């Protein structure tokens, strides 16, 4: 009978690792034998080393011939030198069994380790029986195990490099073929633990331990690197703790210990000393040891440090090149380096941090606690340096802000042709702002850098021909000693937008010719070969006008309205090149007619539905020859009325209903027309029609509540519109209902609420002629039951 067990599968696959247990001390490995062989009593002088998955144990037959075998397995112990074996267990199985009716009498013995695979005659000396393998396990057994902790532990403790186990069938049954079987190559599940290494890389507040170590805090962070030899890739290492011991060097009896929580090795474990225990000027020592679940390391060498919490005073700063004078015109110049000397009054200063935008650069202090650095400002005007002293401990001083003024050394640039067009040359003159200038280095629009010599006065002239609208000339002067000035960065723009003028409408915000008056605008070029202009009024559709031989053009325009208007224009060349646009605003004067009405005064409430009103139109004082007016009431057609001999006119208007859309407000627009065909700008006249809405009252219902569902009550409607014959009302925006008005212009309506909370009532009055008042909105609240 045959079977394949777990150990056989692992051995067949070449697996070395069964499991790793990073959560407990030590590492568990599945260890395979380094040597496997068996002997045969039938061939007593022959050794049988094998790499097969199983070996014969006991008596077996082959080709009718009887054989008796013992198996030998040698394990390498060198990886476990100096470690403690915590657990060891042989794991094997049976690939075949001759007779499962017979008890399993498989034994393991420890023997000497043979120098070579043994024969039956050269079998190694047997030292002790290790145990019986699976005497009560089912047959055949795919998995068998036997604890071998003591034998492996003793072998490692004795310093042996290897251990050999022999498998055989017990006693006289060894020669009985019914007890024979094939045993899978065994492995040992072995857990061993090595003590953690002595901690190293001790540090205090981030500083590695060294002679004369200083720290600037009374609560420093002590750290140590803890490692452990027990690690199984790729898992975390063993669980370890670190014990920190610290004491004042002059009072070792005051030693204090603290043990960390569990970390996985390797780890850098920190410990922050509590406040109130260390004092300035005190010298202290600490040491660290590590421990896992089973063993501890020795103590590390001690690390000593001294506490220094005294900060140095703010440093002083001095510079002959850039004196502390934050006023115009200053010294030096952009790019011109100057020396700055930092001085500290502290006797233990180590160096200085400094920088313009924060403390970015370090300079070590020399004898006397000073340091001199070179700094070149990048721009002219006010400048500064922040400086901070640092002592040997690393304690920083308060910052010093050193302020100074950097002289503007950039040359002055004068444009000799500021109104030149694109493609037209212009002379630029460079004048120095430094002494002993001999030349200028310049470029146009980041082009080729050129050099021009300065004259006796230090000035120079160059000619540039701009081909783009926006230009920058970079120019720096250079002295005889080779010192460069700052960059002038002279910018100029070449105008391409056309020039626009008008004798009728100025562009300075003052009103021009009246609306309705024809006027003109003249366009003149600011670039060569202009053939046409594209223009638009009030952001409307663009129009095109051809340019004359001189490149100019004139257009006519009649503004319909007063107030704000705009014109935007750009030119175009024969090659299709377009200029920049120019946009301008102008303001035609208003000559709108005046409007007056007694019944419906301007911006006030008057009249009412069905109430006629007379509106009188009169011309603007500057307008003569008015023959008619064009007028329009909101949402009504435009109409015309002839003017009287004096230029005035009157119209009558009667609203048939209150327009609730605009809250009763009506806009009237009126323009005057003259015999010459001029139409003025419009007058806008606004007024509100009195709604003459009915009054609504109730003794039962109101917005404040008090009524309940099912309760009946009356509403009284009282007309305000003369001639009212009926009321039109609705509840909750439902269907409209009509009720006749009595002789007194009143009516009563009964109602009962069918639900609680908010309800509404809307009421209008109406005359026999169909005139309708404005609405009255009445709010009702019904209490919940």
C-alpha positions in Angstrom: 0.0 0.0 0.0 1.4 3.4 -1.0 0.6 7.1 -0.1 2.2 10.5 -0.6 2.5 12.7 2.5 3.1 16.3 3.3 6.8 15.9 4.0 7.2 14.1 0.7 5.5 16.8 -1.2 7.7 19.4 0.4 10.9 17.5 -0.2 9.9 16.8 -3.8 9.3 20.4 -4.4 12.6 21.5 -2.9 10.9 23.6 -0.2 13.2 24.6 2.6 10.8 26.9 4.6 7.7 25.5 6.2 6.8 28.6 8.2 8.2 31.7 9.7 6.9 33.0 13.0 7.8 36.7 13.2 5.3 37.2 16.0 7.3 35.1 18.5 11.0 34.8 19.4 13.1 32.8 17.1 12.6 31.6 13.5 11.1 28.3 12.5 12.6 26.6 9.5 11.9 23.3 7.8 15.4 21.7 7.6 16.1 18.9 5.1 19.0 16.5 5.6 22.2 17.3 3.8 22.9 13.6 3.3 20.5 10.7 2.9 21.6 7.0 2.5 20.6 3.5 3.4 22.4 0.2 3.9 21.5 -3.3 2.8 22.4 -6.4 4.8 22.2 -8.4 1.6 25.1 -6.2 0.3 27.0 -5.4 3.5 29.9 -3.6 1.8 27.9 -1.3 -0.4 26.6 2.2 0.6 23.4 3.5 -1.0 23.4 7.4 -1.0 20.2 8.6 -2.6 18.3 11.7 -3.6 15.0 9.8 -4.0 11.9 10.9 -2.2 11.8 7.8 0.0 14.1 5.1 1.3 13.5 1.5 2.4 13.5 0.6 6.1 13.3 -3.0 7.4 13.0 -6.1 5.3 11.9 -6.0 1.7 12.1 -8.2 -1.4 13.2 -7.5 -4.9 13.2 -10.1 -7.7 12.6 -12.8 -5.1 15.6 -11.7 -3.1 15.3 -10.6 0.6 16.9 -7.3 1.7 17.1 -5.7 5.1 17.8 -1.9 5.3 18.5 0.9 7.7 18.4 4.6 6.7 20.7 7.4 7.7 19.9 11.2 7.7 22.5 13.8 8.5 21.4 17.4 9.4 23.7 20.5 9.3 23.8 22.3 12.7 26.2 25.1 11.8 23.5 27.7 11.3 22.5 27.2 14.9 25.8 27.8 16.6 25.3 30.0 19.7 21.6 29.7 19.5 19.0 28.0 21.7 16.9 25.3 20.1 13.4 26.0 21.3 11.5 23.3 19.4 12.5 20.5 16.9 10.2 17.9 15.3 10.9 15.3 12.7 8.3 15.3 10.0 8.0 12.3 7.6 5.5 9.9 6.1 5.1 6.5 4.5 5.1 6.1 0.7 4.4 2.3 1.0 3.8 -0.3 3.8 4.3 -4.1 3.4 1.5 -5.1 5.8 -0.8 -2.6 7.7 -2.0 -5.5 9.9 1.3 -5.4 11.6 2.1 -2.7 14.2 4.4 0.1 13.1 7.8 -0.4 14.9 9.7 2.4 13.3 12.5 3.7 15.5 14.8 6.8 15.3 18.3 6.5 16.8 21.1 9.1 17.1 24.4 7.9 15.7 27.8 9.3 15.1 28.0 11.3 11.9 29.8 9.2 9.3 32.5 10.7 7.1 30.9 9.1 4.1 27.7 7.2 3.4 28.0 4.0 5.5 27.6 0.4 4.5 26.0 -2.3 6.6 29.5 -3.3 7.8 30.7 0.3 8.5 27.6 1.6 10.2 28.4 4.5 12.6 28.2 3.9 16.4 24.8 4.2 17.8 24.6 6.7 20.8 21.0 6.8 21.9 17.4 6.0 20.9 15.5 9.1 20.0 12.0 7.6 19.9 9.3 5.6 18.1 7.8 7.2 15.1 4.0 7.2 15.0 3.3 3.9 16.8 -0.4 4.6 17.0 -0.9 6.5 13.7 -3.1 5.1 11.0 -1.5 2.9 8.4 -0.3 3.9 5.9 0.5 7.4 7.2 1.0 10.3 4.9 2.2 12.3 7.8 4.2 11.2 10.8 6.0 13.3 13.4 8.3 12.8 16.4 9.6 15.4 18.8 13.4 15.7 18.8 13.9 19.0 20.7 16.1 17.5 23.4 18.5 15.7 21.0 18.9 18.7 18.7 19.3 21.1 21.7 22.0 19.0 23.2 23.8 18.6 19.9 23.9 22.4 19.4 24.9 22.9 23.0 27.7 20.4 22.6 29.0 22.4 19.7 28.5 19.7 17.1 28.4 20.7 13.4 26.0 18.0 12.4 23.6 15.4 13.7 22.8 12.0 12.2 19.6 10.1 12.7 19.1 6.4 11.9 15.7 4.9 11.0 15.3 1.1 11.6 12.6 -1.5 12.4 12.7 -2.5 16.1 14.3 -5.7 17.4 13.8 -9.1 15.7 11.0 -7.7 13.6 13.7 -6.0 11.5 14.1 -9.2 9.6 10.4 -9.8 9.1 9.2 -8.5 5.7 5.7 -7.8 7.0 7.1 -4.9 9.1 9.0 -3.3 6.3 8.0 0.0 4.7 9.3 2.9 2.6 9.9 6.0 4.6 9.7 9.5 3.0 12.8 11.6 3.3 12.3 13.4 6.6 12.7 17.0 7.5 13.0 18.8 10.8 10.7 21.7 11.8 13.2 23.5 13.9 12.7 26.7 15.9 15.9 28.3 17.2 16.6 31.6 18.8 19.7 33.7 19.0 20.1 36.5 21.5 19.7 40.0 20.0 22.9 41.8 19.0 24.4 44.4 21.4 22.6 47.6 20.4 24.7 50.1 18.3 24.5 53.5 16.6 23.5 55.3 19.9 22.5 58.9 19.4 21.2 61.8 21.4 18.6 64.1 19.7 19.8 63.0 16.3 23.6 63.4 17.1 25.7 60.3 17.0 27.6 59.5 20.2 31.1 61.0 20.2 33.5 62.5 22.7 32.3 65.9 23.9 28.8 65.5 22.7 26.5 68.4 23.5 22.7 68.6 23.4 20.6 71.7 23.6 17.6 70.3 25.5 16.7 68.9 28.9 14.4 66.3 27.2 16.6 64.7 24.6 15.6 61.7 22.5 17.9 58.8 23.0 18.0 56.2 20.2 19.7 52.9 19.6 19.7 50.5 16.7 18.5 47.0 17.7 19.2 44.0 15.5 18.6 40.3 15.9 20.2 37.4 14.1 16.9 35.7 13.7 15.3 36.8 10.5 13.6 34.9 7.7 13.3 36.8 4.5 11.1 38.5 3.5 9.4 38.6 6.9 10.0 41.1 9.7 12.6 40.1 12.2 12.2 38.9 15.8 10.2 40.9 18.3 12.6 42.8 20.5 12.6 45.3 23.3 15.2 47.9 24.3 16.1 48.7 27.8 17.7 52.2 28.2 19.7 52.9 31.4 20.9 56.4 32.1 22.5 58.3 35.0 24.4 61.4 35.9 28.0 60.7 35.3 29.0 62.1 38.8 26.2 60.1 40.5 26.1 56.6 38.9 24.0 55.4 41.8 21.1 57.3 40.4 20.8 54.9 37.5 17.4 54.7 35.9 16.1 52.1 33.5 13.3 52.2 31.0 12.1 49.3 28.7 10.4 50.0 25.4 7.4 48.3 24.0 7.8 45.5 21.4 9.5 46.4 18.0 10.3 44.2 15.1 14.1 43.9 14.5 15.9 45.6 13.0 14.6 48.8 14.5 15.9 52.2 15.8 14.1 52.5 19.1 13.7 56.0 20.7 13.3 57.0 24.3 12.6 60.6 25.3 14.0 61.5 28.7 11.2 63.0 30.9 11.3 66.7 31.7 12.5 68.1 35.0 15.3 65.5 35.4 18.2 67.0 33.4 19.8 70.4 34.1 21.9 72.8 32.0 25.6 72.0 32.4 25.0 68.4 33.6 26.8 65.5 32.0 25.0 62.2 31.6 25.6 58.7 30.3 23.3 56.0 28.9 23.6 52.5 27.7 21.2 50.1 26.0 20.6 46.4 25.8 18.1 44.4 23.8 16.0 41.4 24.6 13.7 39.0 22.8 11.4 36.4 24.4 14.2 34.0 25.3 17.4 35.9 25.5 19.0 39.3 26.1 22.1 41.0 24.7 24.9 42.5 26.6 24.9 46.2 27.4 26.2 48.6 24.8 29.2 50.8 25.5 28.0 53.9 27.4 27.3 57.2 25.5 28.0 60.4 27.4 26.6 63.9 26.6 26.4 67.3 28.3 23.3 69.5 28.4 23.8 73.1 27.1 20.5 75.0 26.8 22.0 78.6 26.8 21.3 80.3 23.5 23.9 82.7 22.1 22.9 86.3 21.7 21.8 87.8 18.3 24.9 88.4 16.1 26.0 91.7 14.8 26.5 92.3 11.0 28.8 94.8 9.4 29.7 95.5 5.8 31.9 98.3 4.3 30.6 97.4 0.8 26.9 97.6 1.8 26.6 99.7 5.0 23.5 99.4 7.1 21.9 102.4 5.4 18.4 101.6 4.1 18.2 104.8 2.1 18.6 106.0 -1.5 20.8 105.9 -3.5 22.6 103.0 -1.8 25.9 101.2 -2.5 27.2 98.5 -4.8 24.8 97.3 -7.3 23.0 94.2 -8.6 25.5 91.4 -9.2 28.3 93.2 -7.3 29.5 91.1 -4.4 30.2 92.6 -1.1 31.7 91.2 2.2 29.6 90.9 5.3 31.1 90.1 8.6 29.1 88.3 11.3 30.2 88.5 14.9 28.8 86.7 18.0 29.5 87.6 21.6 29.2 84.0 22.6 32.4 82.2 23.5 31.2 78.9 22.0 29.8 80.0 18.6 30.3 77.4 15.9 29.0 79.3 12.9 26.3 81.3 11.3 23.2 80.6 9.2 22.2 83.4 6.8 20.2 84.2 3.8 17.9 86.8 2.2 14.7 84.6 2.1 15.3 82.5 5.2 18.4 80.9 6.7 19.7 78.9 3.7 23.5 79.0 3.9 26.0 78.1 6.7 29.3 79.7 7.4 31.7 78.3 10.0 33.0 80.7 12.6 36.7 81.4 12.8 38.8 82.5 15.8 37.0 85.2 17.8 33.6 83.9 16.8 33.4 85.7 13.5 32.7 84.8 9.9 33.0 86.8 6.7 30.9 85.9 3.7 30.4 87.3 0.2 26.9 88.1 -1.1 25.9 89.7 -4.4 22.4 91.3 -4.4 20.2 90.3 -7.4 18.3 93.6 -7.7 18.5 97.2 -6.7 16.6 98.9 -4.0 16.1 97.8 -0.4 17.7 94.5 0.5 18.5 92.6 3.7 20.1 89.5 5.2 18.8 87.3 8.0 21.7 86.1 10.2 21.6 83.6 13.1 24.5 82.4 15.3 24.7 78.7 16.3 26.8 77.4 19.2 28.7 74.1 19.4 25.6 72.5 20.8 23.4 73.7 17.9 21.5 76.2 20.0 20.3 79.0 17.6 20.4 82.7 18.5 17.7 85.2 17.8 17.8 86.3 14.2 19.4 89.6 13.1 17.9 91.4 10.1 20.6 93.5 8.4 19.1 96.1 6.1 20.9 98.0 3.3 20.1 99.7 0.0 21.5 98.5 -3.3 22.3 101.2 -5.8 20.6 101.1 -9.2 23.6 100.7 -11.5 21.5 99.9 -14.6 22.1 102.4 -17.5 19.4 104.9 -18.5 17.9 104.3 -21.9 16.4 107.1 -24.0 14.2 106.4 -27.1 14.9 108.8 -29.9 11.9 107.9 -32.0 9.1 106.9 -29.5 6.4 107.4 -32.2 8.1 105.3 -34.8 6.1 102.6 -36.7 6.9 99.0 -37.1 9.9 98.5 -39.3 11.1 102.1 -38.8 14.6 102.4 -37.2 15.0 104.2 -33.9 18.0 105.3 -32.0 18.5 104.3 -28.3 20.9 106.2 -26.2 22.6 104.5 -23.2 23.8 106.7 -20.3 25.8 105.3 -17.4 24.9 105.1 -13.7 28.4 103.9 -12.8 31.7 105.6 -13.1 34.4 104.6 -15.6 32.0 102.8 -18.0 33.8 101.7 -21.2 31.2 99.7 -23.0 27.6 98.3 -23.0 26.4 94.8 -23.5 22.9 94.7 -25.0 20.3 92.7 -26.9 16.9 93.2 -28.4 14.1 90.8 -27.4 16.6 88.1 -26.2 18.4 88.1 -29.5 22.1 88.1 -30.2 24.1 89.8 -27.5 26.1 92.7 -28.8 28.7 95.1 -27.4 29.0 98.8 -28.1 31.9 101.1 -26.9 31.1 104.0 -24.7 32.2 107.5 -25.6 34.3 109.8 -23.3 31.2 110.6 -21.3 30.4 107.0 -20.8 27.4 107.1 -23.2 26.6 105.1 -26.4 24.0 105.1 -29.1 22.6 102.0 -31.0 20.0 101.7 -33.7 17.2 99.1 -33.5 14.4 98.3 -36.0 11.5 96.7 -34.1 9.5 94.1 -36.0 7.0 93.2 -33.2 4.7 95.4 -31.1 6.2 94.7 -27.7 10.0 94.9 -27.3 12.5 94.7 -24.5 16.1 95.9 -24.7 18.4 94.3 -22.1 21.5 96.5 -21.5 24.2 96.4 -18.9 27.2 98.7 -18.7 30.7 97.4 -18.0 33.5 99.3 -16.3 37.2 99.3 -17.1 37.6 96.8 -14.2 35.1 94.5 -15.8 32.3 95.2 -13.3 28.8 94.7 -14.8 25.9 96.9 -13.9 22.3 95.8 -13.4 20.1 95.2 -16.4 18.1 98.2 -17.5 15.4 96.0 -19.0 14.0 98.9 -21.1 10.7 98.1 -22.7 8.8 99.9 -25.4 5.8 99.2 -27.5 5.3 100.1 -31.1 1.8 101.5 -31.7 -0.1 99.8 -34.5 -3.6 100.8 -33.4 -5.0 103.5 -35.7 -5.7 107.1 -34.4 -9.4 108.0 -34.1 -10.7 111.5 -34.0 -14.1 113.2 -34.1 -15.1 116.8 -34.2 -18.6 115.9 -33.0 -18.0 113.6 -30.1 -15.0 114.0 -27.8 -13.5 111.0 -26.1 -12.8 112.7 -22.7 -16.2 111.9 -21.2 -17.9 115.2 -22.0 -21.2 115.1 -24.0 -20.9 115.7 -27.7 -23.5 116.3 -30.5 -27.0 115.4 -29.6 -28.4 112.0 -30.2 -30.1 111.8 -33.6 -27.5 114.2 -35.1 -25.3 112.9 -37.9 -21.5 113.3 -37.2 -18.3 111.7 -38.4 -15.2 109.8 -37.2 -11.8 110.0 -38.9 -9.3 107.0 -38.9 -5.5 107.6 -39.4 -2.9 104.8 -39.7 -0.1 104.0 -37.2 1.5 101.5 -39.6 2.4 101.5 -43.3 0.4 100.2 -46.2 -3.0 100.4 -44.5 -5.7 99.8 -47.1 -8.9 99.5 -45.0 -10.3 99.8 -41.5 -12.7 97.5 -39.7 -14.9 99.2 -37.1 -18.0 98.5 -34.9 -20.3 100.6 -32.8 -21.5 99.4 -29.4 -20.0 95.9 -29.9 -22.3 95.4 -32.9 -21.5 93.8 -36.3 -18.2 94.9 -37.8 -18.1 97.1 -40.9 -15.3 97.9 -43.3 -14.3 101.2 -44.9 -11.5 101.6 -47.5 -8.6 103.9 -46.7 -7.6 106.7 -49.0 -4.3 107.2 -50.6 -2.9 108.8 -47.4 -4.1 105.7 -45.4 -6.9 107.6 -43.7 -10.7 107.2 -43.8 -13.8 109.1 -42.6 -17.2 107.6 -41.7 -20.5 109.1 -40.8 -22.7 108.0 -37.8 -26.0 109.0 -36.3 -26.4 107.8 -32.7 -30.0 106.9 -31.9 -29.7 107.3 -28.1 -27.8 109.5 -25.7 -25.5 108.4 -22.9 -22.7 105.8 -23.4 -21.6 104.6 -26.8 -18.4 102.8 -28.0 -16.4 102.5 -31.2 -13.7 99.9 -31.8 -11.4 100.1 -34.8 -8.4 98.2 -36.3 -6.6 98.7 -39.6 -5.6 96.1 -42.2 -2.7 96.3 -44.7 -2.8 95.0 -48.3 -1.0 91.9 -47.1 -3.7 91.2 -44.6 -1.7 92.3 -41.5 -4.0 93.6 -38.8 -3.1 96.2 -36.2 -4.0 96.2 -32.6 -7.5 97.4 -32.0 -8.4 100.7 -30.3 -11.6 101.1 -28.3 -13.0 104.4 -27.3 -16.2 105.7 -25.6 -18.3 108.8 -26.4 -21.4 110.4 -25.1 -24.1 112.0 -27.4 -26.0 114.7 -25.6 -29.7 114.0 -24.8 -32.4 116.1 -26.6 -35.2 113.8 -25.6 -38.7 115.4 -25.2 -40.3 116.0 -21.8 -43.4 114.1 -20.6 -45.9 115.2 -18.0 -49.2 113.8 -16.6 -51.3 114.9 -13.7 -53.2 111.7 -13.4 -50.1 109.5 -13.6 -47.2 111.5 -12.2 -43.6 110.3 -13.0 -42.2 107.6 -10.6 -45.4 107.7 -8.5 -48.7 105.8 -8.1 -51.8 107.4 -9.6 -55.0 106.9 -11.5 -56.2 103.3 -11.5 -57.9 100.7 -13.8 -60.4 102.5 -16.0 -59.0 106.0 -15.0 -58.0 108.0 -18.1 -54.8 110.1 -18.0 -53.5 112.8 -20.3 -49.8 112.8 -21.2 -48.3 116.0 -22.6 -45.1 115.9 -24.8 -42.9 118.9 -25.2 -39.7 119.3 -27.3 -36.2 119.8 -25.8 -35.3 123.5 -25.7 -32.5 122.9 -28.3 -34.8 121.1 -30.7 -36.9 123.1 -33.2 -39.3 122.2 -36.0 -40.9 119.2 -34.1 -43.7 117.8 -36.3 -44.7 114.6 -34.4 -43.9 112.3 -31.6 -43.5 108.5 -31.7 -44.6 106.9 -28.4 -45.2 103.5 -26.9 -46.7 102.3 -23.6 -45.3 99.0 -22.3 -46.3 96.0 -24.4 -48.5 98.1 -26.6 -47.9 99.0 -30.3 -45.8 102.0 -31.2 -48.0 105.0 -32.2 -47.5 108.5 -33.7 -49.2 111.8 -32.7 -48.9 115.1 -34.6 -47.4 118.0 -32.8 -49.2 121.3 -32.3 -47.9 124.6 -33.7 -45.9 125.1 -30.5 -44.3 121.7 -30.9 -46.3 120.1 -28.1 -48.7 117.2 -28.2 -51.1 115.3 -25.9 -52.4 111.8 -25.8 -54.9 110.1 -23.5 -54.4 106.6 -22.1 -56.7 104.5 -20.0 -55.6 101.2 -18.4 -58.2 98.5 -18.7 -56.7 96.4 -15.9 -54.0 96.4 -13.3 -50.9 94.7 -14.8 -49.6 92.5 -11.9 -46.6 91.3 -14.0 -44.7 94.5 -13.3 -46.4 95.4 -10.0 -48.5 98.0 -11.8 -45.5 99.8 -13.2 -45.8 101.2 -16.8 -43.0 102.6 -19.0 -43.8 105.2 -21.7 -41.1 105.8 -24.3 -41.3 109.0 -26.4 -39.2 110.4 -29.3 -39.6 113.6 -31.2 -39.4 114.0 -35.0 -38.5 117.2 -36.8 -39.4 118.5 -40.2 -35.7 117.9 -41.2 -36.2 114.2 -40.5 -34.3 114.1 -37.3 -35.5 111.6 -34.7 -34.3 112.5 -31.1 -33.3 110.0 -28.5 -36.0 108.6 -26.3 -37.5 109.9 -23.1 -38.4 107.1 -20.7 -41.3 108.0 -18.4 -42.3 105.5 -15.6 -45.3 105.5 -13.4 -47.4 103.0 -11.4 -51.2 102.4 -11.8 -53.1 102.4 -8.5 -54.4 98.8 -8.2 -57.6 99.8 -6.3 -57.6 96.3 -4.9 -60.6 95.3 -2.8 -60.5 95.1 1.0 -60.9 91.6 2.5 -61.8 90.9 6.1 -62.9 87.9 8.2 -63.9 87.5 11.8 -62.9 83.8 11.7 -59.9 83.3 9.4 -56.6 85.1 9.4 -52.8 84.5 9.1 -52.4 84.2 12.8 -54.6 81.0 13.1 -57.4 80.3 15.5 -59.7 78.3 13.2 -59.7 74.5 12.7 -60.5 72.1 9.9 -64.2 72.0 9.1 -65.0 75.3 10.8 -67.1 77.6 8.6 -66.6 81.3 8.4 -67.3 84.3 6.2 -65.1 86.7 4.2 -66.3 90.3 3.4 -65.1 91.9 0.2 -65.3 95.7 -0.1 -64.6 97.3 -3.5 -62.2 100.2 -3.9 -62.7 100.3 -7.7 -65.6 102.7 -8.7 -68.4 101.0 -10.5 -67.6 97.5 -9.2 -70.4 95.0 -10.0 -68.8 91.7 -9.0 -65.8 90.1 -7.3 -63.6 87.3 -8.8 -61.9 85.2 -6.2 -60.2 81.8 -5.7 -58.9 79.7 -2.8 -55.4 78.2 -2.9 -55.0 79.2 -6.6 -57.9 77.0 -7.6 -60.8 77.7 -10.0 -62.0 81.3 -10.0 -65.5 82.0 -8.7 -67.6 85.2 -9.3 -69.9 86.8 -6.7 -72.1 89.9 -7.3 -71.4 93.1 -5.4 -74.2 94.7 -3.5 -75.3 98.3 -3.8 -72.7 99.2 -1.2 -70.0 97.5 -3.3 -69.6 94.6 -0.9 -70.1 90.9 -1.0 -69.9 88.0 1.5 -68.4 84.5 0.8 -68.7 81.5 3.2 -65.8 79.0 3.4 -64.7 75.9 5.4 -61.1 74.6 5.5 -60.6 71.0 4.5 -57.0 70.7 5.7 -54.7 72.3 8.3 -51.9 74.8 7.9 -51.5 77.4 5.2 -54.2 78.5 2.7 -54.6 81.6 0.5 -57.4 83.7 -0.9 -57.0 85.9 -4.0 -59.7 88.6 -4.8 -60.2 91.1 -7.6 -63.1 93.4 -8.4 -64.6 94.0 -11.8 -66.9 96.6 -13.3 -69.7 96.1 -15.8 -67.4 97.5 -18.5 -64.8 94.7 -17.7 -62.4 97.0 -15.9 -60.4 94.8 -13.4 -58.7 95.9 -10.2 -55.4 94.7 -8.8 -55.5 91.6 -6.6 -55.7 91.3 -2.9 -53.9 88.4 -1.3 -55.2 87.1 2.0 -53.3 84.6 4.0 -55.1 82.0 6.2 -53.6 79.6 8.8 -55.7 76.6 10.0 -54.6 75.1 13.3 -53.9 71.4 13.3 -56.3 69.4 15.4 
